[in-house]
Amino acid sequence: MVAFAEKELDFIPAQDGFFNTAARYPCYTAAWGTGKTAAAIARGVKASKKFPGNVGLIVRNEFVDLRDSTMVDFEKYTGLKIDSEKNCRLSNGSLIMFRHGAELSGLQNINLGWFIIEQGEEFETDEQFQMLRGRLRLEGVHHFGAIIANTNGHNWIWYLWKRADPIRDKEFVLYEAETFDNEKNLPLDFVEDLRKLEVQKPRIWRQFVKNSWDDYGTDALFFAEQMSLARREGRIRPDLGIDKTIKVFRVWDIGSVHTAVWFGQLVGEKIYLIDCHSQDDPALGLPEAIAAVKSKGYIVEQDFCGWDIGKKAVNGKTIMNTYIIDEALKLGIKLEPVENCGVIDEIAAVRDMFNLFHIHETNCAGGILALDNYKRQPKPALSTLEREEYAEKEVHDWATHVGSALRYLAVAYRYGMIRGSVIEPVYLQIKSAYDNNILTRGITCRVA
């Protein structure tokens, strides 16, 4: 039992683990009715009472949800009051702030003891989480950044806490629960109604009652059909022969946190994707990425990159005196930017030439995982629980940079930047959703 305000909460094991863990980054991703909010608020209040002068932050993506749900629940559970500035001040001098996603940029000069992101799946990327990590520097307190969420496919929460990763940081600890794990604390009519969903709405049942991470529409995925066909045809396999005497071209997508590099070879009319490097550690930069890529020992002929590589953006502001293309050259990599053909047209180009790809399943495991999860943005206003609608825009998450690098590969191949002999064209054209594709050349095959 956990004492909370004037009552005690009978926590289930997942709640209790999340509430008590000393891990720096605990995550409680669980189904409906599993007490995620109660456990998170209890954890934050406990930290603020234990350490006088502590500064905590509770975050929700949208202001309306913060005001009408999170702040209401906080006052109900704790008996504490939140003032007009969205702050709660404790008698020991501790401060608990409530902010929504658009306000986080104003916290650059505030040192936190803890933060909690409620409904983390509402955030498209891990950008806000990573930014808040950098604010956990208040002295004299125990630091933590907690996430509570519902499952939402292989999103950034899945990537950081759930996916199989033998070198996962031990400070990232995941707790999970299904609705019926907490049945004793739920109204009987609510439980009985949820059981009907198993037959009436099985996808909703699996995601929101059984806490499945794998129930999200394949309509959202850019390359679902192409990846499925490649597997059926045996073009994704661990025994793909690699001839290290054949020269390699590399295609880079370089970001401030995420960097991805595909390694390709022209083998006859085929494109062998023999390796993939993905870097997503905020502490690592371009020098570390280049060192890791060079260490693979391939004979490299060309390096391609995105069209915008001539500038580097940090927190959305361009630093005009820092050019990644020049930094790479200093480190021995001569990058060739590809044409800017637009995301949707580039994706169409990848789809159209996917039959040429043969992918090394072991060396490209991270790249394959990303391609399986490279997806379009949802349209919440047009979506329902039964059917999700999607925009023709990519979600900017952990999978984006691997997908982007493959788009650049398609552009380099189509425009003849990859060196090789051109053989007879197949006379097909790439078409976008708008039938207005820049890449309207006939498809050509390039061979070594």
HUCORPE-V34839 format. One record per residue. RES is the residue in three letters. PSI is psi in whole degrees, 0 to 359 (999 if undefined). OMEGA is omega in whole degrees, -180 to 180 (NA if undefined). D_FIRST is the distance of its C-alpha to the first C-alpha in Angstrom with 1 decimal. Layout:
res->RES psi->PSI omega->OMEGA d_first->D_FIRST
res->RES psi->PSI omega->OMEGA d_first->D_FIRST
This chain:
res->MET psi->139 omega->180 d_first->0.0
res->VAL psi->121 omega->178 d_first->3.8
res->ALA psi->128 omega->-175 d_first->6.6
res->PHE psi->114 omega->-176 d_first->9.3
res->ALA psi->236 omega->-177 d_first->12.7
res->GLU psi->13 omega->180 d_first->12.7
res->LYS psi->169 omega->178 d_first->9.7
res->GLU psi->141 omega->180 d_first->6.0
res->LEU psi->131 omega->179 d_first->5.5
res->ASP psi->88 omega->-175 d_first->4.8
res->PHE psi->142 omega->169 d_first->6.3
res->ILE psi->168 omega->-176 d_first->9.2
res->PRO psi->319 omega->-179 d_first->10.8
res->ALA psi->317 omega->176 d_first->13.1
res->GLN psi->315 omega->-177 d_first->10.8
res->ASP psi->319 omega->178 d_first->8.8
res->GLY psi->315 omega->179 d_first->12.4
res->PHE psi->319 omega->-178 d_first->13.8
res->PHE psi->322 omega->-171 d_first->11.4
res->ASN psi->345 omega->-174 d_first->12.0
res->THR psi->145 omega->176 d_first->15.6
res->ALA psi->1 omega->-180 d_first->18.4
res->ALA psi->146 omega->-177 d_first->20.8
res->ARG psi->327 omega->-176 d_first->23.1
res->TYR psi->78 omega->177 d_first->23.1
res->PRO psi->146 omega->179 d_first->20.0
res->CYS psi->130 omega->176 d_first->20.5
res->TYR psi->96 omega->177 d_first->18.2
res->THR psi->116 omega->-171 d_first->20.9
res->ALA psi->168 omega->-175 d_first->19.7
res->ALA psi->181 omega->176 d_first->21.0
res->TRP psi->143 omega->171 d_first->20.8
res->GLY psi->25 omega->-179 d_first->17.7
res->THR psi->13 omega->173 d_first->15.2
res->GLY psi->36 omega->-180 d_first->13.5
res->LYS psi->311 omega->-177 d_first->15.6
res->THR psi->317 omega->180 d_first->16.3
res->ALA psi->316 omega->-179 d_first->12.8
res->ALA psi->320 omega->-179 d_first->11.7
res->ALA psi->313 omega->180 d_first->15.1
res->ILE psi->318 omega->179 d_first->15.2
res->ALA psi->321 omega->179 d_first->12.0
res->ARG psi->315 omega->-180 d_first->13.6
res->GLY psi->317 omega->-180 d_first->16.9
res->VAL psi->321 omega->178 d_first->16.0
res->LYS psi->316 omega->-180 d_first->14.2
res->ALA psi->323 omega->-178 d_first->17.5
res->SER psi->329 omega->177 d_first->19.7
res->LYS psi->327 omega->-177 d_first->18.3
res->LYS psi->324 omega->-176 d_first->18.4
res->PHE psi->100 omega->179 d_first->22.0
res->PRO psi->140 omega->-179 d_first->24.3
res->GLY psi->8 omega->179 d_first->26.9
res->ASN psi->154 omega->177 d_first->24.8
res->VAL psi->118 omega->-180 d_first->26.0
res->GLY psi->160 omega->-178 d_first->23.9
res->LEU psi->131 omega->174 d_first->25.1
res->ILE psi->127 omega->-170 d_first->23.7
res->VAL psi->140 omega->171 d_first->26.3
res->ARG psi->150 omega->-174 d_first->27.3
res->ASN psi->312 omega->-175 d_first->30.7
res->GLU psi->143 omega->-179 d_first->32.2
res->PHE psi->317 omega->-177 d_first->32.4
res->VAL psi->317 omega->179 d_first->32.1
res->ASP psi->322 omega->177 d_first->28.8
res->LEU psi->312 omega->-177 d_first->27.5
res->ARG psi->313 omega->-170 d_first->28.7
res->ASP psi->343 omega->-177 d_first->27.9
res->SER psi->296 omega->-174 d_first->24.6
res->THR psi->310 omega->-177 d_first->22.8
res->MET psi->325 omega->177 d_first->23.7
res->VAL psi->314 omega->179 d_first->23.0
res->ASP psi->320 omega->-179 d_first->19.5
res->PHE psi->311 omega->-179 d_first->18.9
res->GLU psi->324 omega->180 d_first->20.3
res->LYS psi->315 omega->-177 d_first->18.4
res->TYR psi->323 omega->-170 d_first->14.9
res->THR psi->336 omega->-173 d_first->15.7
res->GLY psi->2 omega->178 d_first->18.5
res->LEU psi->160 omega->-177 d_first->20.7
res->LYS psi->141 omega->177 d_first->24.2
res->ILE psi->131 omega->-176 d_first->26.1
res->ASP psi->182 omega->-176 d_first->29.8
res->SER psi->343 omega->178 d_first->32.9
res->GLU psi->9 omega->-179 d_first->33.0
res->LYS psi->39 omega->177 d_first->29.6
res->ASN psi->149 omega->173 d_first->28.0
res->CYS psi->123 omega->-178 d_first->25.2
res->ARG psi->126 omega->180 d_first->25.9
res->LEU psi->162 omega->-177 d_first->23.4
res->SER psi->340 omega->179 d_first->24.8
res->ASN psi->10 omega->178 d_first->24.7
res->GLY psi->358 omega->178 d_first->27.1
res->SER psi->150 omega->-178 d_first->24.8
res->LEU psi->131 omega->174 d_first->25.8
res->ILE psi->118 omega->-178 d_first->24.1
res->MET psi->150 omega->176 d_first->26.7
res->PHE psi->122 omega->-177 d_first->26.8
res->ARG psi->154 omega->174 d_first->29.7
res->HIS psi->170 omega->-170 d_first->31.1
res->GLY psi->318 omega->-176 d_first->33.0
res->ALA psi->345 omega->-178 d_first->36.4
res->GLU psi->353 omega->-173 d_first->35.4
res->LEU psi->332 omega->180 d_first->34.2
res->SER psi->340 omega->179 d_first->37.7
res->GLY psi->3 omega->-178 d_first->37.7
res->LEU psi->16 omega->-173 d_first->35.1
res->GLN psi->333 omega->-176 d_first->37.4
res->ASN psi->17 omega->-180 d_first->37.6
res->ILE psi->129 omega->177 d_first->34.0
res->ASN psi->128 omega->-176 d_first->32.0
res->LEU psi->153 omega->169 d_first->28.3
res->GLY psi->325 omega->180 d_first->25.3
res->TRP psi->160 omega->170 d_first->23.2
res->PHE psi->153 omega->176 d_first->23.7
res->ILE psi->128 omega->173 d_first->21.9
res->ILE psi->115 omega->178 d_first->24.1
res->GLU psi->142 omega->-176 d_first->22.8
res->GLN psi->58 omega->-177 d_first->24.5
res->GLY psi->335 omega->-179 d_first->26.2
res->GLU psi->346 omega->177 d_first->28.5
res->GLU psi->341 omega->177 d_first->30.3
res->PHE psi->130 omega->-174 d_first->31.9
res->GLU psi->324 omega->-176 d_first->34.9
res->THR psi->178 omega->178 d_first->34.9
res->ASP psi->11 omega->-175 d_first->32.9
res->GLU psi->314 omega->-178 d_first->35.2
res->GLN psi->320 omega->177 d_first->32.7
res->PHE psi->314 omega->-179 d_first->30.1
res->GLN psi->323 omega->178 d_first->32.8
res->MET psi->317 omega->-179 d_first->34.0
res->LEU psi->331 omega->175 d_first->30.7
res->ARG psi->322 omega->-179 d_first->30.3
res->GLY psi->352 omega->179 d_first->33.4
res->ARG psi->357 omega->-179 d_first->31.9
res->LEU psi->75 omega->-176 d_first->29.1
res->ARG psi->13 omega->176 d_first->31.2
res->LEU psi->132 omega->-175 d_first->29.9
res->GLU psi->149 omega->172 d_first->30.4
res->GLY psi->14 omega->-179 d_first->28.1
res->VAL psi->166 omega->172 d_first->24.7
res->HIS psi->127 omega->-176 d_first->22.6
res->HIS psi->142 omega->170 d_first->23.9
res->PHE psi->152 omega->172 d_first->22.3
res->GLY psi->112 omega->-172 d_first->23.4
res->ALA psi->148 omega->177 d_first->20.9
res->ILE psi->135 omega->167 d_first->21.9
res->ILE psi->143 omega->-172 d_first->20.3
res->ALA psi->164 omega->163 d_first->22.8
res->ASN psi->155 omega->175 d_first->24.1
res->THR psi->148 omega->177 d_first->26.5
res->ASN psi->58 omega->-179 d_first->30.1
res->GLY psi->201 omega->-177 d_first->32.4
res->HIS psi->65 omega->-179 d_first->33.3
res->ASN psi->193 omega->-176 d_first->32.8
res->TRP psi->330 omega->179 d_first->32.1
res->ILE psi->315 omega->176 d_first->28.4
res->TRP psi->317 omega->-176 d_first->29.4
res->TYR psi->319 omega->-176 d_first->32.0
res->LEU psi->330 omega->-173 d_first->29.9
res->TRP psi->333 omega->-169 d_first->26.8
res->LYS psi->320 omega->-172 d_first->27.7
res->ARG psi->153 omega->178 d_first->31.4
res->ALA psi->119 omega->-178 d_first->32.5
res->ASP psi->104 omega->-176 d_first->33.4
res->PRO psi->343 omega->-179 d_first->34.1
res->ILE psi->26 omega->180 d_first->34.2
res->ARG psi->140 omega->176 d_first->31.1
res->ASP psi->127 omega->-178 d_first->29.8
res->LYS psi->348 omega->178 d_first->26.8
res->GLU psi->350 omega->177 d_first->25.2
res->PHE psi->103 omega->-175 d_first->24.9
res->VAL psi->131 omega->-176 d_first->21.8
res->LEU psi->135 omega->173 d_first->21.1
res->TYR psi->137 omega->-177 d_first->18.0
res->GLU psi->154 omega->177 d_first->18.9
res->ALA psi->148 omega->171 d_first->17.7
res->GLU psi->162 omega->-179 d_first->19.7
res->THR psi->317 omega->-174 d_first->19.1
res->PHE psi->352 omega->171 d_first->18.8
res->ASP psi->336 omega->-178 d_first->15.9
res->ASN psi->23 omega->-174 d_first->13.9
res->GLU psi->325 omega->-176 d_first->16.2
res->LYS psi->339 omega->-178 d_first->13.9
res->ASN psi->7 omega->-175 d_first->12.7
res->LEU psi->149 omega->177 d_first->16.4
res->PRO psi->140 omega->-177 d_first->19.4
res->LEU psi->318 omega->-178 d_first->21.6
res->ASP psi->328 omega->176 d_first->24.8
res->PHE psi->314 omega->-180 d_first->23.3
res->VAL psi->315 omega->-179 d_first->22.5
res->GLU psi->322 omega->179 d_first->25.9
res->ASP psi->320 omega->179 d_first->27.7
res->LEU psi->326 omega->-179 d_first->26.3
res->ARG psi->332 omega->180 d_first->27.6
res->LYS psi->335 omega->-177 d_first->31.1
res->LEU psi->335 omega->-178 d_first->31.0
res->GLU psi->325 omega->179 d_first->31.5
res->VAL psi->319 omega->-174 d_first->35.0
res->GLN psi->317 omega->-177 d_first->35.7
res->LYS psi->76 omega->-173 d_first->34.5
res->PRO psi->326 omega->180 d_first->33.8
res->ARG psi->317 omega->178 d_first->33.6
res->ILE psi->320 omega->177 d_first->31.0
res->TRP psi->312 omega->-177 d_first->29.1
res->ARG psi->318 omega->-176 d_first->29.1
res->GLN psi->312 omega->-169 d_first->28.2
res->PHE psi->349 omega->176 d_first->25.7
res->VAL psi->317 omega->-179 d_first->24.1
res->LYS psi->357 omega->175 d_first->24.7
res->ASN psi->39 omega->180 d_first->24.3
res->SER psi->136 omega->177 d_first->27.8
res->TRP psi->350 omega->-169 d_first->29.3
res->ASP psi->5 omega->-178 d_first->32.8
res->ASP psi->88 omega->172 d_first->33.4
res->TYR psi->150 omega->-170 d_first->35.4
res->GLY psi->132 omega->175 d_first->39.0
res->THR psi->346 omega->175 d_first->41.7
res->ASP psi->336 omega->-179 d_first->43.8
res->ALA psi->340 omega->-171 d_first->42.0
res->LEU psi->131 omega->-179 d_first->43.3
res->PHE psi->321 omega->-171 d_first->46.6
res->PHE psi->25 omega->-178 d_first->47.7
res->ALA psi->312 omega->-178 d_first->45.9
res->GLU psi->317 omega->-177 d_first->49.3
res->GLN psi->320 omega->179 d_first->51.0
res->MET psi->320 omega->179 d_first->48.4
res->SER psi->315 omega->179 d_first->48.3
res->LEU psi->319 omega->179 d_first->52.1
res->ALA psi->323 omega->178 d_first->52.2
res->ARG psi->317 omega->-179 d_first->50.0
res->ARG psi->326 omega->-178 d_first->52.0
res->GLU psi->2 omega->178 d_first->55.2
res->GLY psi->25 omega->179 d_first->54.0
res->ARG psi->0 omega->170 d_first->54.3
res->ILE psi->107 omega->-174 d_first->50.8
res->ARG psi->154 omega->-177 d_first->51.1
res->PRO psi->345 omega->-176 d_first->50.4
res->ASP psi->24 omega->177 d_first->54.0
res->LEU psi->121 omega->-177 d_first->55.6
res->GLY psi->133 omega->179 d_first->58.6
res->ILE psi->118 omega->176 d_first->58.7
res->ASP psi->106 omega->-175 d_first->62.1
res->LYS psi->358 omega->175 d_first->61.5
res->THR psi->346 omega->178 d_first->65.2
res->ILE psi->132 omega->-178 d_first->64.7
res->LYS psi->151 omega->-174 d_first->64.0
res->VAL psi->142 omega->167 d_first->60.6
res->PHE psi->144 omega->180 d_first->59.7
res->ARG psi->145 omega->179 d_first->56.4
res->VAL psi->124 omega->-172 d_first->54.7
res->TRP psi->144 omega->161 d_first->52.3
res->ASP psi->115 omega->-172 d_first->49.7
res->ILE psi->120 omega->177 d_first->48.7
res->GLY psi->177 omega->-179 d_first->45.8
res->SER psi->333 omega->177 d_first->44.2
res->VAL psi->308 omega->-176 d_first->41.2
res->HIS psi->132 omega->174 d_first->42.1
res->THR psi->137 omega->-180 d_first->45.4
res->ALA psi->144 omega->180 d_first->46.7
res->VAL psi->124 omega->171 d_first->50.0
res->TRP psi->142 omega->176 d_first->51.7
res->PHE psi->120 omega->-178 d_first->54.4
res->GLY psi->154 omega->174 d_first->57.2
res->GLN psi->143 omega->171 d_first->60.4
res->LEU psi->117 omega->179 d_first->63.3
res->VAL psi->99 omega->-171 d_first->64.2
res->GLY psi->232 omega->178 d_first->67.1
res->GLU psi->3 omega->-177 d_first->65.9
res->LYS psi->159 omega->172 d_first->62.3
res->ILE psi->112 omega->176 d_first->59.7
res->TYR psi->120 omega->171 d_first->57.6
res->LEU psi->99 omega->-167 d_first->54.3
res->ILE psi->346 omega->-178 d_first->54.0
res->ASP psi->159 omega->177 d_first->51.1
res->CYS psi->129 omega->177 d_first->48.5
res->HIS psi->131 omega->179 d_first->46.9
res->SER psi->128 omega->-179 d_first->43.8
res->GLN psi->124 omega->-178 d_first->42.3
res->ASP psi->25 omega->178 d_first->39.2
res->ASP psi->118 omega->-179 d_first->38.2
res->PRO psi->338 omega->-178 d_first->38.4
res->ALA psi->348 omega->-178 d_first->39.7
res->LEU psi->150 omega->-179 d_first->42.6
res->GLY psi->200 omega->-178 d_first->45.8
res->LEU psi->318 omega->179 d_first->49.1
res->PRO psi->319 omega->-180 d_first->50.5
res->GLU psi->321 omega->178 d_first->47.7
res->ALA psi->315 omega->-180 d_first->48.1
res->ILE psi->320 omega->179 d_first->51.9
res->ALA psi->318 omega->-180 d_first->51.6
res->ALA psi->319 omega->-179 d_first->49.3
res->VAL psi->317 omega->179 d_first->51.7
res->LYS psi->328 omega->-175 d_first->54.8
res->SER psi->347 omega->-178 d_first->53.3
res->LYS psi->341 omega->169 d_first->53.5
res->GLY psi->19 omega->178 d_first->57.2
res->TYR psi->156 omega->173 d_first->58.7
res->ILE psi->111 omega->-171 d_first->62.2
res->VAL psi->133 omega->178 d_first->61.5
res->GLU psi->321 omega->-175 d_first->64.1
res->GLN psi->151 omega->174 d_first->62.3
res->ASP psi->123 omega->179 d_first->59.1
res->PHE psi->160 omega->-179 d_first->58.2
res->CYS psi->177 omega->180 d_first->55.6
res->GLY psi->159 omega->-176 d_first->54.7
res->TRP psi->336 omega->-175 d_first->57.3
res->ASP psi->20 omega->-174 d_first->55.2
res->ILE psi->350 omega->-179 d_first->55.1
res->GLY psi->358 omega->177 d_first->57.5
res->LYS psi->158 omega->-180 d_first->54.8
res->LYS psi->127 omega->179 d_first->51.3
res->ALA psi->134 omega->177 d_first->48.6
res->VAL psi->120 omega->-176 d_first->45.7
res->ASN psi->36 omega->176 d_first->43.2
res->GLY psi->1 omega->-179 d_first->45.7
res->LYS psi->128 omega->-178 d_first->48.6
res->THR psi->129 omega->176 d_first->51.6
res->ILE psi->103 omega->-169 d_first->52.7
res->MET psi->339 omega->-178 d_first->56.4
res->ASN psi->8 omega->179 d_first->57.3
res->THR psi->110 omega->-179 d_first->55.0
res->TYR psi->118 omega->-178 d_first->56.3
res->ILE psi->323 omega->-177 d_first->54.4
res->ILE psi->325 omega->177 d_first->57.7
res->ASP psi->321 omega->179 d_first->59.4
res->GLU psi->319 omega->180 d_first->56.5
res->ALA psi->320 omega->-179 d_first->56.5
res->LEU psi->320 omega->177 d_first->60.3
res->LYS psi->331 omega->-178 d_first->60.0
res->LEU psi->11 omega->173 d_first->57.7
res->GLY psi->14 omega->179 d_first->60.2
res->ILE psi->118 omega->177 d_first->59.0
res->LYS psi->105 omega->-177 d_first->61.4
res->LEU psi->137 omega->176 d_first->59.5
res->GLU psi->110 omega->180 d_first->61.4
res->PRO psi->142 omega->177 d_first->59.7
res->VAL psi->170 omega->178 d_first->60.0
res->GLU psi->149 omega->173 d_first->61.1
res->ASN psi->104 omega->-177 d_first->58.6
res->CYS psi->2 omega->-180 d_first->58.8
res->GLY psi->141 omega->-173 d_first->55.6
res->VAL psi->311 omega->-174 d_first->52.3
res->ILE psi->319 omega->178 d_first->53.0
res->ASP psi->324 omega->179 d_first->56.5
res->GLU psi->321 omega->177 d_first->55.3
res->ILE psi->319 omega->176 d_first->52.7
res->ALA psi->322 omega->179 d_first->55.5
res->ALA psi->317 omega->178 d_first->57.5
res->VAL psi->313 omega->-180 d_first->54.9
res->ARG psi->319 omega->-174 d_first->54.5
res->ASP psi->334 omega->-179 d_first->58.2
res->MET psi->11 omega->-177 d_first->58.8
res->PHE psi->333 omega->180 d_first->55.7
res->ASN psi->345 omega->178 d_first->57.9
res->LEU psi->343 omega->-173 d_first->59.5
res->PHE psi->133 omega->168 d_first->56.2
res->HIS psi->123 omega->-166 d_first->55.5
res->ILE psi->130 omega->177 d_first->52.3
res->HIS psi->114 omega->-171 d_first->51.3
res->GLU psi->325 omega->-177 d_first->47.9
res->THR psi->307 omega->-178 d_first->46.8
res->ASN psi->331 omega->-176 d_first->48.2
res->CYS psi->24 omega->-175 d_first->47.1
res->ALA psi->316 omega->179 d_first->43.6
res->GLY psi->322 omega->178 d_first->42.0
res->GLY psi->319 omega->177 d_first->44.7
res->ILE psi->316 omega->178 d_first->44.4
res->LEU psi->318 omega->180 d_first->40.7
res->ALA psi->317 omega->179 d_first->41.5
res->LEU psi->327 omega->176 d_first->44.3
res->ASP psi->346 omega->-176 d_first->42.1
res->ASN psi->12 omega->179 d_first->39.8
res->TYR psi->115 omega->-166 d_first->42.4
res->LYS psi->168 omega->180 d_first->42.0
res->ARG psi->158 omega->177 d_first->43.1
res->GLN psi->138 omega->176 d_first->41.3
res->PRO psi->160 omega->173 d_first->39.9
res->LYS psi->88 omega->-174 d_first->41.2
res->PRO psi->323 omega->-177 d_first->38.2
res->ALA psi->334 omega->-178 d_first->40.5
res->LEU psi->359 omega->-174 d_first->42.4
res->SER psi->156 omega->174 d_first->39.5
res->THR psi->173 omega->176 d_first->37.5
res->LEU psi->331 omega->-179 d_first->34.7
res->GLU psi->327 omega->-176 d_first->37.5
res->ARG psi->126 omega->178 d_first->39.8
res->GLU psi->136 omega->174 d_first->39.5
res->GLU psi->149 omega->-173 d_first->42.6
res->TYR psi->148 omega->177 d_first->43.5
res->ALA psi->162 omega->177 d_first->45.8
res->GLU psi->53 omega->177 d_first->48.4
res->LYS psi->147 omega->-179 d_first->46.5
res->GLU psi->147 omega->170 d_first->44.5
res->VAL psi->131 omega->180 d_first->40.9
res->HIS psi->90 omega->179 d_first->40.7
res->ASP psi->199 omega->-175 d_first->38.0
res->TRP psi->335 omega->-177 d_first->38.0
res->ALA psi->346 omega->-171 d_first->40.6
res->THR psi->317 omega->-172 d_first->43.0
res->HIS psi->325 omega->175 d_first->45.0
res->VAL psi->317 omega->177 d_first->45.7
res->GLY psi->320 omega->180 d_first->46.9
res->SER psi->317 omega->180 d_first->49.0
res->ALA psi->324 omega->178 d_first->50.7
res->LEU psi->326 omega->174 d_first->51.8
res->ARG psi->317 omega->-180 d_first->53.1
res->TYR psi->326 omega->176 d_first->55.2
res->LEU psi->316 omega->-179 d_first->56.5
res->ALA psi->319 omega->179 d_first->57.7
res->VAL psi->315 omega->-180 d_first->59.5
res->ALA psi->321 omega->180 d_first->61.1
res->TYR psi->315 omega->-177 d_first->62.3
res->ARG psi->324 omega->-178 d_first->63.7
res->TYR psi->9 omega->174 d_first->65.6
res->GLY psi->17 omega->180 d_first->67.1
res->MET psi->328 omega->176 d_first->65.4
res->ILE psi->124 omega->-173 d_first->64.5
res->ARG psi->132 omega->179 d_first->67.7
res->GLY psi->166 omega->180 d_first->69.3
res->SER psi->137 omega->178 d_first->72.2
res->VAL psi->128 omega->177 d_first->71.9
res->ILE psi->186 omega->-170 d_first->73.0
res->GLU psi->129 omega->180 d_first->73.8
res->PRO psi->157 omega->-179 d_first->71.5
res->VAL psi->354 omega->177 d_first->69.8
res->TYR psi->51 omega->169 d_first->70.3
res->LEU psi->159 omega->177 d_first->66.9
res->GLN psi->149 omega->178 d_first->65.3
res->ILE psi->131 omega->179 d_first->61.7
res->LYS psi->135 omega->177 d_first->60.6
res->SER psi->178 omega->177 d_first->57.6
res->ALA psi->339 omega->-177 d_first->55.9
res->TYR psi->3 omega->-179 d_first->58.4
res->ASP psi->32 omega->-176 d_first->61.5
res->ASN psi->52 omega->-172 d_first->62.3
res->ASN psi->136 omega->176 d_first->61.6
res->ILE psi->327 omega->-176 d_first->63.2
res->LEU psi->70 omega->-176 d_first->63.2
res->THR psi->15 omega->177 d_first->66.0
res->ARG psi->156 omega->172 d_first->68.0
res->GLY psi->146 omega->-180 d_first->68.9
res->ILE psi->131 omega->176 d_first->66.6
res->THR psi->156 omega->175 d_first->68.2
res->CYS psi->136 omega->177 d_first->67.4
res->ARG psi->136 omega->-179 d_first->67.5
res->VAL psi->156 omega->-178 d_first->68.3
res->ALA psi->999 omega->NA d_first->68.4
